[in-house]
């Protein structure tokens, strides 16, 4: 299995802006019929007649992250943690997203760690944050940075570490067609800029895979 390792600089990337001229559902369905014809099939044949409706409905689910605000996901912090200020790590968070270049899926696991200062956020909120950004047209690099940026901004921790491992269908089922090749991206801020802290994070993430 080949790993493509990419490490991002700690730049902050804002959430995507919502379009001001969103098409109607009918326009979306018409666009799907056009694509079916362009692919070489007949959108009026029995098996495809309801496909435009299904695709439009599926798009609402696939890209529901555009309707979500990461601030709302991370808005409740539990301060009563008996002075706990060591690493909080949630690993092996599964996700499914879509590449913004070809609109085909990429999927894998996200691992998130942070050093709390004011308190901790509910563990399920970190998984929810991954969903907010995964359910948009994405690149893995941008998604990694966005998750780290949101935690940094709304939790104000001493440091954040994010690692994403994913297989991209735009590489597996088209183009070079190399199934099984994994892309790994990381983002470190604050305390995790220290090499020893990065080693600790990676060791904890890999411990379950040994």
Protein Blocks (a to p, Z undefined) as FASTA:
>chain_A
ZZddddddfbdcddddddfbbccfklmmmmmmmmmmmnopafkbmklmmmmmmmmmmmmm
mmmmmmpcfklmmmpccfbgghpabdcddehiacddddfklopacddddddddddfkbcc
dfklmmmmmmmmmmpccdfklmmmmmmmmmmmmnopabdcdddddddfklmmgmjopghi
acdddddehjllpmklmmmmmmmmmmmmZZ
